[in-house]
Amino acid sequence: MHGTATPPEVCEHGAVTTRLTPLDASFLYLERPNAVMHVGAVLVFDGDQAAPSHEALLQRVSGRIAQYPRYRQRVRAVPGGVANPVWVTDEAFDVTYHVRRSALPRPGTREQLDEFVARVLARPLDRARPLWELYLVEGLEGGGFALVTKTHQALVDGVEAVDIAEVVLDDEPVEQEPPAAPWAPSREPSDVELVVGALVGAVRRPSRLLDVARSGAVELKDAGERVTAGVGQVVSALASTSRSTNRSPLNGHTGSARRFVTVDTDLEDYRVVRSGADRGDVGLQPSVNDVILAVIAGALRAWLESRGEHVTRSTSVRVLVPVSVHDGTDGGTDDGSGDRLTACFIDLPVGEPTPLVRLHQIAYAMWRQVDRGRALGAATLAGLAGFASPTLHSLGSRLGAAASRSLFNLVVTNVPGPQTPRFLGVATMTDTYPVMPVAEGQALAIGVTSYDGQVHYGINADRDLVPDLDVLAAAITESLGELLDHA
């Protein structure tokens, strides 16, 4: 799959560059002020330990990114657009620009943190610098602190770099971070060297000449035979679902401002629902992932009704759901291996009034696509859009960016996370929330992560299309309670 790194190119006098793949370049070409192409995470830490000093965090990040040179590289366009842009070392790299310190005003509530995240994640990254940012946010209620990350999808390819949140965390407490190794930037190539390198590369690899006449969307559409095969399987997957996508409050003209809200639930509740639900008409045991989707379906139903929308038994919401092929019912960790990733198009039966019936309908729809081979496997995703991402959240975001918005109403990603604590130094991470980008033409995106016995929702939404995001957040908890009562 898209896991093979592009080999570096050595320009005259030793300057080294790496050319962006067609997919990674497309994330730059297609990015708009109202549709940013970075993913994020909110990591909340226990108030029993003090936040690291800014200097200590700078030292940690500087030492860790030495393993991932991409975090010290920026994107340079080739003059005349004769080839894809290249990664070059940022000679003026300044880690203090990327690692920032902030604080919430008193009382430092979670609602204030959510508003901070909404504003920070809505802003595009600076293209003139390496495409990532990390915020240390102090002043949370109870003495806690948070890290908020932004990493562009052009940077996170799962090969040269993973998300910055994965770089800074540890599986056990670390009392003292070793000093960062000395680093000296290599020289950036000149414009002439970039053009010459592109032309030499085109001679050595004639297929690269095809890139010259292509821009992002066309490049993605015409990327080769693997893409054609992948699109064919997408059409087949859609044909296996029941309805075409309907317009709804989940779709509209997307602006540049965002709302963000988090929801915390107990993983054990999902296990109780799973074990307490009967096997339905077809004898299927729902998975924890099915229960999560049923919770979201019930929440969407309540949210639509609160808006006065006409909800009938046939009302559905089509979601794109990247899932892990392994069982995942115990909330265990996914190893991220490419052959375990798959993506499904599911019609959530929001019109069905009975919670357990919704659950069984979703379990059956997932079984049809995953167990009967109708879901899109990792190899197909690689052919469609070159996926190679360190997490399913990034995978879901990449697929959502590459696919036509008319194929689905909403992206929902669910990542089985570690069920033992993670640490920043000696500080224990208590909660983690994904921040998925809102695709152009869509109203919101939902990311779900299980971590240390909890299931955390991060819901990112267009500020104008979803002024009542708090209603949807409350409906998540209520929907889970309905399932518990019926199970």
N, C-alpha and C positions, 0 to 999 in steps of 0.2 A: 504494500500500500504506500501511501505518501510518506512513509517513514524514512525513505532514503534521502539523506541530505544532499543538497546541491554542492558539487565539489568547488572548492575555492579557486579563484582565478588570480594569477600573479601578474601584476602589471609591471611596467618598466620601473627600475630602481627599487623593486621589492614591495611595493604597495599591494596588499591582498584584499580581494573583494569576494563576496559570495552573492550570486544572483538570486533574486527572489523567484520562487516557483510561480507558475501562472495563478494558482489559487491564492497564494499569499499576496501577490500583486493585486489581485482582484479586490481583496479587502481594503486596499488603499484606494483603488479606482472608484469603488462603489460607495465609499464612506461619504456621508453628508452630515451637515451640522445637526439635522434632525434624526439621523440614524448612524450613531457612532458604532465602531466595530471593535470595541474592547470589552473584555469580560472583567468582572471584579469579584471581590470577596470581602466580607466583614467578619473579622475574627475578634471575639470578645474574650477578655481575660479576667480571671478571678481578682477580686479586690483585696485579697489577703496579701498579695505581693505587689510591690511598687512597680510602676511602669519603668522600663529601662530609660536611661538618659538618652537624649538625642545622640550624644557622642557614642554611647555603647551600641545603639541601633545602627548608626553609620558604620561602625567597625564590623558588626555582624554581617550586614548586607555587603560591604566591600569584600569581606573574606569569602562569602558564599558565592557571589556572582563570578568569582574567578573560575568556577567550574563551568560557567555558562557565558562565554564571551559575548553572546548576542546582547546581553544587557549593557554592554559598553559600546554597542554599535548603533548607528543610525542609518536611515535610508537615504541614498543618493540617487536621483534620477539621471539617466543617461541622456546627454544633450541630443535634442532632435527626436527623442523617443524611439531610437532605433533598436532598443532592446528593453527587457524588463529592468526595473531599478535594481540596485545592488546594496548589500549591507557593507558598510565601511566602518572602521574604527573611528569613534568620535574623539578626535585629538583634544578637544576641549571638554572631555567628559567630566562632569561635576556631580558627584554622588549626592551632595547636599541639595541639589535642585530636585532630585528624584525622591529622596527620603525627607519627608516634611513633618513638621510638628504642629499640632493644632489642639484646641481644647474646647469643650462644650461649655456654654454658660450654665450657671446654676439653675435648676438642680441637676442637670446632666441626665435627663431621662432617656429611655430608649427611643421615644418619639423624636427627641432632639437629634439623637444619633441617626435615625432614619432620614431625617430632613438633611443632615449633613451629607449622608451618602448620596441622596437623590441629587443634590447640587453638584457634588464633586464628580460623580460618575457620568453626569450629563454632558460635561465639558470634553471636547475632543482633546486628544493628546497632541503635544507639540511635535510636528513632523520634522523639525530641525534637530531634534534630540532623540536619544533612545526612547522607544515607545512603551514606557512604563512609569508608574508612580506608586509610592507607598506612603501612607499617612499614619502617623502615630497620634491617636486621639485620646487625650486625657480628660479627666473631669467627669467620668461616668458616676452615676449614683452608686454609693457603697464603696467608692474608692477604686473601682475597676478602670480598665483602659481598653482600647480597641486598636486594631490595625485595619486599615481600609486599603485595598489594593486595586490597581488598574493595570491591565496588561493587554496590549493590542493583539488581536488574533493573527496578524501578520508575523508577530514575534513568536507566539507560542505555537510551535509546530510539533512539540513532543520529541524532537530530535536534538536540535541545537539549544532549545530552551523550554523549560516548563514554567508554569505560573509562578510568580514571585512568592506567593504564599507558601508554595511547596518548598521553596528554597530556604526560607528563614525558620521554619518550624522543625522541631526534633521530637523523637519518640520518648525521650526521657529528659529530665532536667539537665541543663548544662550550666555549671557554675561560672566558668570563665571561658569566654570566646578567645581562641588563639588570634594573635595579631594578623592582620591581613598581609599577604605577601606583596612586596613592592610590584608596581605595575607601571609600565611605560607604553604609551600608545604607539602603534605603528603609523607610518605616514599615510595620509589619505591620498588617493590617486587624483590626478588632475582631470579636467574635463576631456582633454585630448586622450589621456590614457583610458578613460572609460569608453570612449567611442572606439578606439583601436581594439580594446579588449572585447567589445561586443562584436566587432566585425571579424576578428580572428576566431572568436568562439563560433560565429555563424559559419565560417568556412570549415572548421573542424566538425561542427554538428549542423549539417544543412537543415535539419528539422527546425532549428532555432529561427531560420529565416521566416517561418510561418508567424512567429511572434511579432515581427516588425510591423505588420499591417493590422495587428489586432490590439484593441483596448480591452479593459477588464471584462465587461459583460460578454463581448463577442469571443474573447479569449476563452472564457469559461465555457461558453456554449459549444465552441468548436475545438475543444482540446484534444480530440482524437477518438479512436474507436472505443476505448474504455468508457468514455463519457456517454457515447451512444448506447452502449450496453446498459450503463447505469440508468440512464433516462428511461429506457425501455422497461427496466425492472421497477422504476418508480411508478410508471403508468400501470403496470401490472398490480403493484401493491395498492394503488388507488382504486383500481377496478374491483379489488377484492373487498373493499369497504362499501358501505351501503348507500351513501349519498354524496352528492357534490357539495362543495363548501357553500354555506349560506352567509350572506352579509349579516352582521350583528353589531352590537355595541363593542365587540372585540376588534372591530375593524373601523378604520377611518383615517382622516388626514393626520399624520403623526407630526407633532411639533417637536421642539428641541428641549423643552423643560420636562422634568420627571417627578414622579412621586415614588417613594420606596417604603415598604412596610415589611415587618418580620412577624412570623408566627412560630411559637414553640409548642410542640406536642410530645407525648411520651411514646417511644417506640413500642413499649409493652402493650399499649392500647391497640396498635395495629396487629400485633400478634394475637391478641385476644379476639379481635374481629375475625381474623383469618381462621383461627382454630374453632371459633364458635359458629361460623357460617357453614351451612350445609353445602353439599357438593353440587346443588342445582340440578337442572334437568339433564345435563350432559355429564354429570359426575366429575366436574373439575374442582380441584381445591384452589381457591384464589391465592395469589402470592401477596406479600406485603406491598409490592409495587402496584398490584391491582387495587388493593385497599386504598393506597394513596391516591390513585386516579379516581376511585369512587368518592373519596372525600372531596377532591377538587370538583368533580361533577356535581355533587350535592351543593357545594358552595356556589358554583356558577349558577345553579338553578335558583337558589335563594337570592343571589345578587341580581339576576335578571328580573325576578319577580319584584324585588324592591324598587326597581326602576320603572315598573309598570309595563314591562315587555310582555308580549303575548306568548306564553309558554304552553305548548301542547305536548301530548305524548310523543309526537314525532320530532320535537325540537332536539337538535343535537349540536354539539360543538366539535369540530374536527381539530385534533391536536396532533402535533408531531412529537413522538415520544422516543428519544434514544434510550435504550435499555441495555442491561448486561444480560448475556445469554445464560450465565450460571444462575443457580437458584436464588441467591440473594435474600431468601426469606428470613434469615436471622439477622439481617442488618449488617452482615460482615463486610469486610473490605474487598473491594474489587481491585484486582491486580493491574488493571488498565491494559492488559494485553489486547492487541488489536483484533484478534480473532474472536474475542468475547463481546464485541460491540455490535449492536444491531439497532435499527430505527424503524418505528412503526407509525403508520397513520391510523389513528383510532377516532371513531365517532363517539364522543362521550354522550350517553343518553340522559341529558339534563332534563328532558321532558318526562322521564319515568319518576313517578312520585314515591315509590317504595325503595328505601335505601339498599336493601339486600338484593333486590332485583337489579338495580343499577350495578351493584358489585358483580353479580353473575354475568350480566351482559358484557361488562368490561373484561372479565376474566376470559370469557369465550372469545371475544374479539382479539385479545392478546394471544390466546392459544392458537387461533387460526393463523396469525401472522408469524409467531415465533416458532411454535412446535411443529407447524405444518409447512415451514419453510417459505412462507410468504413475506417475512420481514426482510429488510435489506441488510445483508451481512457487511462486515467490515471491508471485504474486498470490493463489493459494489460501491460502497461509499468512497473508497479510494478512487475508483474509476470515475465516479460522478464528480467529485470535487477535491480529490487529493487529501482526504482527511488523515491526520495523524496528530491527535491531541492527547494531552496528559490526563484529561478528565472527561467524563461524559458531558459535563456542563459545556466545556469548550466544543466538544463534538456536536452537541445540540445546537449551539449558537452558529457554528460553521455551516451545518446543514440548513438551518433556518435562513442564513444569509445567501446560500447558494441556490436554494430552491425557490420556485415562483411563489409569491405571497398568496396566490389564488388556490394553492394546494391545501392550505390549512388556515385555521383561525388563530392558533396559539401554539407556542413551543413550551413543553413541560419537560424539564430534565430532573431525573432522580438519581443521585449518586450515593451508593452505599459507602459510608465513610468509616473510619476506624472507630472501634468500640472501646478503645482505651484512650486515656488523655494524651493530648499533644502539648508541647511546651515551647515557649519563647524564653530562652534562658531558664530561669526557675519558675516563671509565671505559667500557671495552668490555663489553657484555653478551655473556656466553659461552653461557648457557643460558636457556631460558624454558619454563615448565611451566604449563599451564592447570589451574585448580581448579574442577571442575564441581560444583554442588550435588547432593547425593544426594536423590532424590525419595522422598517418603513411600511406604513399601511396597516399596522397592527397596534392594538391599544396597550397590551401588557405582555410580560413574559414571566414564567414561574420557574424558579429553581428550588429543588428540594435536596437536602442532605441529611443523612442519618449520622449521628456522631455521639458516642459515649452514652447510649441509652435514650437519646432524644432524636426527634425528627424536626428539622428546622426548615421553614419555608422563607424564601426571599422573593418578594413579588415587586417587580419593577414595572412602572406604568407611565403612560403619557399623562402629563399633569392636567391637561384640559379634557382629554377623552374620559379619564377616570377620576373625577373629583371625589368620588365616594369609595376610594380604595380601602378605607378603614372598614366599610361595610363588608367587602369581600373578605378581608382578613378575619373579621369576627365570624363570618359564615364558615370559614375553614374549621374552627373549633366546634361550632354547632353541628356541622356535617359529620365530624368524627363522633360526636356524642350520639347522634342519631343512629349511626352504625353500631355503636356499642350497645345501645338500648335494644336494637333489633336482634343483634347477635346473641 
